[in-house]
Amino acid sequence: MKRSLFVIVLLAAFTVFSSNAQALLENFDDGVADGWTAETGTTWLIDGGIYKNNAGEGYWQKSTVDWDFQGGNISVDFSKGYYAAESGIGILFGGDYTSSMFAAGLWKDTNGWIIGVNEYSWDGSRWQNAGGWNNQAIAALTAGQQYTLSLDVSSSAATLTLGSDSVSKSLSGIPSGNIGLYNSVSWGEFDNFSADVVPEPSSIVLLGIGLAGIIGFAVKNKA
Ligand SMILES: [Ca+2]
C-alpha cells in the first residue's frame, strides 16, 4: 500500500513538472547576464538593458544547472545599427563543443538576407555539416529596428520564424548541450531572451521523492 502510494506520487510529480515547461527569461535590465558566460576571447557587455558583443565574431553560452531545454520555444529580440556583408546572428545548441550542434539564425551574404536552420556533428576536431542549411530568403532588415527571432523545437523538427517568414528542418532529436546566442561581425544586440525549460529528470525524481516523503509522513501522522 505504501509502496503503491509512493509510485503514484512519483508519477504525479513527474507528470505535473514534465508537462509544465516554464519560460526562462532574461531581459538584462538589471545589468547582470545571469548564468550567461561569454566564450573565451570574446567581449560581451550589457549596455542599457541590451546584451551585445563589441569585439567581432563570437558566441556565448547559457550555463544551465537545474533546468534543461527539452523542446518548445526559444525566442530573442535583436537589433543593430549596421549590417555588413557576411554577418549574422543565431541560436546554437551544444555550444560546449562536445556533442552534435544545432543552429538556427539569420545572416546577410552576397545573395541578400536569409534565415536558415541546420544540424552539425562534432567529430572531435571540427564541426561536420550534417545535412546542409534549409534556407529561406527574406526581405532586407531595417537598421535600428527591433525584431524577434523565434525557434520552435520538437524531437522531429525545428522551425525558425522571423515576422511573416519561417523555415523548417527535420531533426534527429532534441538538441542537447548548452543553448547559445551567436553573433557575427559585431552587429548582434540581444534582448528579452526566453526559453521553455523544465526541471532536469534528476531534479524531478528528487522532487517526487520529497513529495512522497511529505505525504507519507502526513498519512502516517493522521493514522
Ligand atoms: Ca532589456
Residues whose N, C-alpha, C, O or C-beta is under 5 A from the ligand:
A	BS01	CA	N27 F28 D29 G49 I50 D191 N192
